[in-house]
Amino acid sequence: MCLLLLGIAFSVNINAQTALPIILDERERGRVVDEILEDRLDNLLPKLMEREDIDMWIIISREYNEDPVMKTMLPSTWLNARRRTIMVFSRIEDSTGIEKLAIARYSVGRLLKGAWNIDVYPDQWEALIDVIVRQDPQSIGINISEHFALADGLVHTEYDALFEYLPSKYHNRIVSAEGLSIAWLETRSEKELAIYPMICRMGHSILQEGLSEKVIHPGITSTDDVVWWLRNRVTELGLDTWFHPTVSIQRKDSENFDHLRTFSKRPDERIIQHGDLLHVDFGITYLRLNTDQQQHFYVLKPGETEVPSSLIEAFSRTRRLQDILTTAFKDGKSGNKVLEEALAQAQSEGIVASIYTHPIGFHGHAAGPTIGLWDQQGGVSGRGDYPLFPNTAYSIELNASSEIPEWGKIIRIMLEEDGVFDGSEFWYLDGRQQGIFTIPR
């Protein structure tokens, strides 16, 4: 199936985003997933192996205990590895392509040719060693990493077995494939970038329906009612979610914002009332890509027709923080440096800011540079030191504090929208929230 058949015109104005894009059936999804995977293996992976200077990449997993990288390389009909699956990717001398082999009893779909002749090598490890010796790579990457869990997928048992069978002359050629693993996971292909806006539109559309008068009846509906409506709606549509949504309330009362309660503990169930400012955190998974979105909704009081000006001003302050952060993005700059510069600029403009932005893609909290954590605003050792690369996606997650005089308290506008850094500039995949939505609209 050609991805062009998925073409849909997208507006960048979230205020107008209500239409739910077409959701493919499972068979068509499988075709799209396999088309994207084949393109990534044939056209993206060779460039990444050259960039990271790795001659051979070996990924080893047993069924139901898969390396996170391997999970993204399995065809649509393979929900898991089988028995022990060994993938071997090798750069071909004097060629821009790579050889793709599976040292397994099966070929891995049409993408990796099975290369274990059990009549010649009854032992699977001996079949792997034969490939290594014949190709004689100068660098052999394996998935071990101190700082990135998604690049640390080689389990201890398989690591020990590899070194037990590997001839000693190759031991010092083993290197960490951390950089290659992250590059594979974080880099979005042209085909993925063609469909990612549609996936973000799906998330926005579900939020528009769930955070509306269709679902919310002040004085009756609870925050948990909305949360479970979102979960049920995702299931009804045949989609998936990678985390349990949250809906929280800020209102005129004596309760103050608490980071630990917001980010670590689920908010208690509360009844939604007129005059409440609602915050939602929600994400979906579709065609192996994830979204992560946070938006705000205001429940109009009887007689009100618009959001109070103090809340509008608070929202604008956080939107300005979004601009400050994405303006700091630069190819090769570390996540910690982006964080430092953005916080300094925010402070110079009088914005009380907190930034905790993360990569997104195959995983919700994905591989790549961490740009702050809510409890580590001075930088994140290891993951924050990783640099930005082109064609990588991020959830721009942050908040800014503002005083609401009529409430007699400080609130935080917490926003999160998904976008792409193309190496020169940052752009939102499906726009971003322009203003606080009202309930009813």
C-alpha positions, 0 to 999 in steps of 0.5 A: 500500500502506497503511503500516498493513499493516506494523504490528508490535508492538515490545518495547523490551527488546533482550534479548528481540529475536530475531524478524526482522520480515517483509521485503517483496519489491521491488514492495511496497518500491517502493510503500512508498517512493513512499507515503512520498516523496509524503507528504514532498513534499506535507506536509513540504517546504512547512513546511520551505520556509516555515521556511527562507524560501526561495520556490523551490528548484532541484535540478540533476543529471545522470545518475550524478552525482546531488545527494545530495538529489535521490537521496532525491526520486526515485521507486522506479522511478528509480534515477538521474536521467535526462540532466539532471534539474532539479527546481523546488519553488515556494511558492504565494502564499496557499497552504500547498502548493507547486508541483513541476515537473521541467524535464526530458524526463520527468515524475518519476514521478507526483510532479513534472510535466514542464514542458519543452516542447521545441518552445517551448524547445529549450534546457533552461536556457531552459525553467528561466529561463521558470519563474523569470521567470514566478514571480519568486521573491524567494529562490532556493535552490541546493545549495551548502554549505561545511560539509555535503557532503550539502547541496553537491550542485550541481556546478561545471558546472551552477552556471556554466550556471545563472548564464550563463542567469539574468538578472542581476536574479535573481543576488542572489536566489540563496541557499544552500539548506544549511538546507533541504537539511539539514532535508529530509534530517534530518526524519523524517515520521510514516510514516517513524517508523512503520517505523523501529523495524522496520528497527532490529529487523532489525539487532538480529535479525541481530546476535543470530543472527550473534553467537551459538553458531550462528556462533561456535565458540571456538578456531575462528571468526575475527573475519573469519568473523563479519564475512563471515557478517554481510555474507552474511546481509544479502545473503541477506535482500535487504537492503543495508549502507552500510559494512563491519561490524567485529568486534573483541576485548578480552581479558586480554592486553598489548594496549591500546585504540588509537583510531586502530586502532579508528576508522581501521584495520580490526582484524586477523583474530583467532581468538575464544577463551573469555573474549573480550569481542567488539564489533561495529559493523554497519548495514543499509539498508532502505526508504531508511533506515539503521541503525548499531548497536554491541553487546558479547558475552562468550564464556563460559569453561567452567564460567561462566554469566554475565558477570564483574562487572567487565565488567558494571560497565564496561557500566553506566558506558557506559549511564550515559553514554548517559543523560547525552548524551540528557538534554542534547538540547534543541530549538535547542541546537547539537551542540557545546553538547550535547557540552560539557554531556555531557562536563562531566557525565560528568567530574563523575561520574568517567566517562572518556568519548568522544562521537562521535554523528551524525545518521542517516536517508537516510544512515548519517553523515547531515545534521544536527548532529555531536555530537563526533568521536572525535578532536575532543572539543572540538567540531566547527567548522561541522557541530557548530554546527548546532542540534537540531530535532524529529523527527530521528534520531541514532546515539548513539555513544560509549564509556567507559573502565573498569579491569578488575582481573583483566585488569590493563588499561583497556578501553572499552565502545563502544555505538551505538544509533539513536533519535529526538529529538522536540523534547522527549525522546529515545527509542530506536527499538528499545530499547538493549542492557540488558547484555552478551550471552553466547555461548552464550546 
